[in-house]
Amino acid sequence: MTLLILMIVAGMAFAFWSASRAAAERAEAVGRDACRAAGVQWLDQSVHAIGLRPYRQQSGWLGFERTFRFDYSINGEDRHVGKLVLRGDRLVAFTGPVAREPSALH
């Protein structure tokens, strides 16, 4: 019985870790695409998780809202902070470089 509980907890931990990695990869793609569209330099080629909180999905299930930050430079000598919020794989908030021309972020 104890082994079964341990296996369930390990499975839940792996599922959480896997979902976190998928969200980080999605955030990285959104940040990189936003910087490219705005014509600015994406610094450090990474995003950093800065927040995690539960939210209620439309289906009634609980999900996680993850907040990420990234750095970008307009002229190569400055440093600005961008922030994005994902609910699952859906982008719900973005603060950062603005595209010079309208384009779709993937």
Protein Blocks (a to p, Z undefined) as FASTA:
>chain_A
ZZmmmmmmmmmmmmmmmmmmmmmmmmmmmmmmmmmmnopacehiiacdfbdcddddfkop
acddddddddddfklpaccddddddehjacfbdcddddfbdcddZZ
